[in-house]
């Protein structure tokens, strides 16, 4: 059930006909800076992008804001040192972020795959394989 003034859920992530997902506006007052509007996204993506941008040595400033919680977009402000444009910095940050998330997904799937469903063997914190319930050898949770 939605609040009376809340938009329908699909409007929060489905682009409308002709709607651009990203709009860039160069800053005329600050050199090598731009404000980028990303529609149909929220704090989750904005914070990850900001963090990735701040890890880049060419980026002097990166911040974001979500103007209103009922409007599904965020604005990210980027200022670079001039060796790269703000748009190129955003593209590089997104590419690195996609790689990081792909790596995380692969590691997650590898850790939690059910390769050997029969005869499940687990590995404890010490790297030894055990069969059956954990903590059977007299160790407790403080042994990590």
Secondary structure, DSSP 8 states (H G I E B T S, - for coil): ---TTS--GGGGTS--TT--SEEEEE-SSSTTEEEEEEES--HHHHHHHHHHHHTSTTEEEEEEE-S-TTS-EEEEEEEE-SSS-HHHHHHHHHHHHHHHHHHHHHHHHHHT--S--TT-EEE-TTS-EEESSSSTTS--GGG-
